[in-house]
């Protein structure tokens, strides 16, 4: 049979709160790790099960637990656009600037996914709008990326606008010296490119020509 911990993870994924209570009462570990190193709270965050997340936290779930990719529950919520759970996790002490194995913060992920409300929430709660991903040899392509680079390459115009309004550096350079505008142009994200231009953003070539 399956262990109480396995049954708990299964019940969280199924969204069955009564069964979860039963397994916790029977002694399942609230911070049990699944195959991917994720805890029940990671799963509740991913699925947006706020009530279940509250129950798990009340029973001692670690809000800053990390899975094998060093993703926290907040990172999972940001990735999947789960705003209510993200709010709960932050209220319970989740680190808004936690970096994962890929050196991304929840804000990088929310910007990449175009989750505008979560971007707004994270910034309001102290997320660094100009956080840069550090260069990792295995992750050559995203070294030095800011949340605005992510919004630009995906063509999330409203998110880009919000980030700029909140102080994002329009001319932030990645490790290749590329700005958000370069990425928007490269991927033919015309509207987003126009928006960045409107806010004074330049390309790598233009900055070099200006001696910057």
Backbone torsions as a table, in degrees:
resi	resn	phi	psi	omega
1	UNK	NA	172.4	-179.7
2	UNK	-86.3	149.6	180.0
3	UNK	-73.3	159.4	176.9
4	UNK	-54.4	-36.6	180.0
5	UNK	-65.8	-42.2	178.1
6	UNK	-64.2	-40.6	179.7
7	UNK	-65.3	-37.1	178.5
8	UNK	-63.4	-47.7	179.4
9	UNK	-60.3	-39.9	-179.9
10	UNK	-64.4	-42.9	-179.2
11	UNK	-66.0	-35.7	178.4
12	UNK	-66.0	-44.2	178.7
13	UNK	-64.2	-31.8	178.6
14	UNK	-80.1	-13.5	179.4
15	UNK	73.8	27.2	-175.8
16	UNK	-100.4	98.2	-172.2
17	UNK	-67.2	-36.6	-179.7
18	UNK	-64.9	-42.2	179.2
19	UNK	-66.4	-36.7	178.1
20	UNK	-61.7	-46.3	179.0
21	UNK	-57.5	-41.8	-179.0
22	UNK	-62.1	-46.0	-178.8
23	UNK	-67.9	-37.4	177.4
24	UNK	-64.7	-42.6	179.1
25	UNK	-63.3	-31.0	-179.1
26	UNK	-82.9	1.5	174.0
27	UNK	100.1	13.7	175.5
28	UNK	-64.8	145.3	-179.1
29	UNK	-79.4	119.1	-177.2
30	UNK	-63.1	-22.2	178.3
31	UNK	-107.7	24.8	178.8
32	UNK	-60.4	142.0	-179.5
33	UNK	-103.9	135.2	176.5
34	UNK	-83.1	-169.6	-177.6
35	UNK	-58.9	-32.9	-178.1
36	UNK	-92.5	10.6	-179.6
37	UNK	80.0	0.3	-179.3
38	UNK	-80.2	148.8	178.6
39	UNK	-97.2	170.7	175.2
40	UNK	-54.1	-34.6	-179.5
41	UNK	-67.4	-34.3	174.2
42	UNK	-57.7	-45.6	-177.5
43	UNK	-67.9	-42.8	178.9
44	UNK	-61.5	-38.6	179.7
45	UNK	-66.2	-43.6	-179.1
46	UNK	-61.0	-44.3	-177.0
47	UNK	-82.9	-9.6	179.7
48	UNK	76.9	25.3	179.0
49	UNK	-83.4	89.2	-174.4
50	UNK	-66.0	-45.2	-178.3
51	UNK	-60.6	-41.1	179.6
52	UNK	-67.4	-41.4	178.1
53	UNK	-59.9	-42.5	178.5
54	UNK	-60.5	-45.0	179.9
55	UNK	-61.2	-45.9	-178.9
56	UNK	-63.3	-43.1	179.9
57	UNK	-64.8	-40.7	177.9
58	UNK	-61.6	-26.4	179.6
59	UNK	-95.9	14.3	172.7
60	UNK	97.3	15.9	178.1
61	UNK	-64.3	139.2	179.5
62	UNK	-80.7	113.3	-177.0
63	UNK	-69.3	-18.1	179.7
64	UNK	-111.3	24.2	177.9
65	UNK	-62.0	146.7	179.8
66	UNK	-119.6	139.1	176.5
67	UNK	-89.6	-167.4	-174.9
68	UNK	-63.8	-23.8	176.1
69	UNK	-93.9	8.6	-176.8
70	UNK	64.8	27.2	173.8
71	UNK	-80.8	135.4	173.4
72	UNK	-93.1	166.2	174.8
73	UNK	-55.9	-36.0	179.2
74	UNK	-64.1	-38.0	178.2
75	UNK	-62.8	-39.8	177.9
76	UNK	-64.7	-43.9	-179.9
77	UNK	-64.7	-40.6	-179.6
78	UNK	-65.7	-38.6	-179.1
79	UNK	-66.1	-37.5	-174.8
80	UNK	-98.2	5.6	176.0
81	UNK	71.8	30.2	-176.7
82	UNK	-95.4	87.7	-172.1
83	UNK	-68.1	-44.5	-176.8
84	UNK	-62.0	-42.2	178.9
85	UNK	-67.7	-38.4	177.6
86	UNK	-59.3	-44.0	178.2
87	UNK	-59.8	-45.4	179.9
88	UNK	-61.0	-48.7	-177.8
89	UNK	-59.8	-42.6	179.3
90	UNK	-64.9	-42.1	178.6
91	UNK	-61.1	-29.3	-178.4
92	UNK	-94.2	10.9	172.3
93	UNK	102.8	13.8	177.6
94	UNK	-65.8	140.4	-179.7
95	UNK	-78.9	113.6	-177.1
96	UNK	-71.0	-18.1	-179.3
97	UNK	-109.7	20.1	-179.8
98	UNK	-62.3	132.2	178.8
99	UNK	-101.0	142.5	178.0
100	UNK	-98.8	-171.9	-178.0
101	UNK	-58.1	-30.4	-179.2
102	UNK	-87.8	7.7	-179.2
103	UNK	64.0	24.9	175.6
104	UNK	-98.9	150.3	173.9
105	UNK	-101.1	167.5	175.3
106	UNK	-54.7	-32.0	-179.3
107	UNK	-68.3	-38.8	175.4
108	UNK	-56.6	-45.5	-175.1
109	UNK	-68.6	-44.3	179.7
110	UNK	-63.8	-38.6	178.8
111	UNK	-67.0	-41.3	179.8
112	UNK	-63.4	-37.9	-178.5
113	UNK	-83.4	-7.8	-179.8
114	UNK	74.3	24.0	-178.7
115	UNK	-86.7	85.9	-171.1
116	UNK	-60.5	-43.8	-177.7
117	UNK	-64.1	-35.7	179.1
118	UNK	-72.3	-37.9	175.5
119	UNK	-57.2	-46.5	-179.7
120	UNK	-61.2	-46.6	-179.8
121	UNK	-60.3	-49.4	-177.3
122	UNK	-61.1	-42.8	179.7
123	UNK	-65.4	-41.7	178.7
124	UNK	-60.8	-29.2	-177.7
125	UNK	-96.2	12.5	171.9
126	UNK	101.5	12.1	177.1
127	UNK	-66.5	142.2	-179.3
128	UNK	-78.4	111.1	-174.6
129	UNK	-67.8	-21.1	179.7
130	UNK	-112.0	23.6	179.2
131	UNK	-58.5	133.9	179.2
132	UNK	-108.1	137.6	173.0
133	UNK	-72.1	132.3	178.1
134	UNK	-76.4	153.9	-178.8
135	UNK	-75.7	129.1	173.2
136	UNK	-121.6	141.2	-175.1
137	UNK	-58.7	-34.0	-178.5
138	UNK	-78.2	-13.6	-171.5
139	UNK	-124.1	47.4	-171.3
140	UNK	-53.3	-34.7	-170.6
141	UNK	-75.1	-18.7	-176.4
142	UNK	-115.4	15.0	177.7
143	UNK	-62.2	131.1	176.9
144	UNK	79.8	5.1	179.3
145	UNK	-71.5	139.5	172.3
146	UNK	-102.7	169.5	174.8
147	UNK	-54.1	-34.6	-179.7
148	UNK	-67.2	-33.7	174.3
149	UNK	-59.2	-43.2	-179.3
150	UNK	-65.0	-45.5	179.7
151	UNK	-63.3	-37.9	-177.2
152	UNK	-67.3	-45.6	-175.4
153	UNK	-69.4	-28.3	179.8
154	UNK	-91.0	-6.4	178.7
155	UNK	72.2	29.5	178.0
156	UNK	-86.9	86.0	-172.1
157	UNK	-62.2	-46.1	-177.6
158	UNK	-64.7	-38.4	178.0
159	UNK	-66.1	-41.6	177.9
160	UNK	-59.7	-43.5	-180.0
161	UNK	-61.6	-43.7	179.2
162	UNK	-63.4	-46.5	179.9
163	UNK	-59.4	-43.2	179.7
164	UNK	-64.4	-42.1	178.8
165	UNK	-61.6	-29.2	-178.2
166	UNK	-93.3	11.5	173.0
167	UNK	101.4	13.9	177.3
168	UNK	-64.8	139.7	178.5
169	UNK	-77.2	112.3	-177.0
170	UNK	-67.2	-22.0	-178.7
171	UNK	-107.7	24.1	177.3
172	UNK	-60.6	137.6	-178.5
173	UNK	-107.9	139.7	171.7
174	UNK	-84.1	-174.0	-175.0
175	UNK	-65.0	-19.6	176.7
176	UNK	-92.3	5.8	-179.6
177	UNK	79.9	8.6	-178.7
178	UNK	-84.2	140.2	177.9
179	UNK	-95.0	169.1	174.0
180	UNK	-54.5	-36.6	179.7
181	UNK	-62.8	-40.6	177.3
182	UNK	-56.5	-46.1	-177.2
183	UNK	-66.7	-40.7	179.2
184	UNK	-62.5	-42.0	-179.9
185	UNK	-67.4	-44.9	-179.5
186	UNK	-54.9	-41.2	-177.4
187	UNK	-97.0	16.3	176.9
188	UNK	54.4	38.2	174.9
189	UNK	-89.2	75.0	-168.7
190	UNK	-60.4	-46.9	-177.6
191	UNK	-62.9	-42.1	179.6
192	UNK	-67.2	-39.8	177.5
193	UNK	-61.0	-44.3	179.0
194	UNK	-60.3	-42.2	-179.9
195	UNK	-61.8	-47.0	-178.8
196	UNK	-63.0	-40.8	175.9
197	UNK	-59.2	-44.5	-179.2
198	UNK	-56.7	-31.9	-179.8
199	UNK	-93.9	17.2	173.7
200	UNK	87.8	8.8	-179.9
201	UNK	-68.6	145.4	-178.6
202	UNK	-124.1	164.0	174.1
203	UNK	-88.4	167.8	176.7
204	UNK	-54.7	-46.8	-178.7
205	UNK	-61.1	-44.0	-179.3
206	UNK	-63.8	-40.8	179.1
207	UNK	-65.9	-41.4	178.8
208	UNK	-62.7	-41.6	179.1
209	UNK	-62.2	-32.8	180.0
210	UNK	-86.0	2.0	178.3
211	UNK	75.9	26.6	-179.4
212	UNK	-109.2	NA	NA
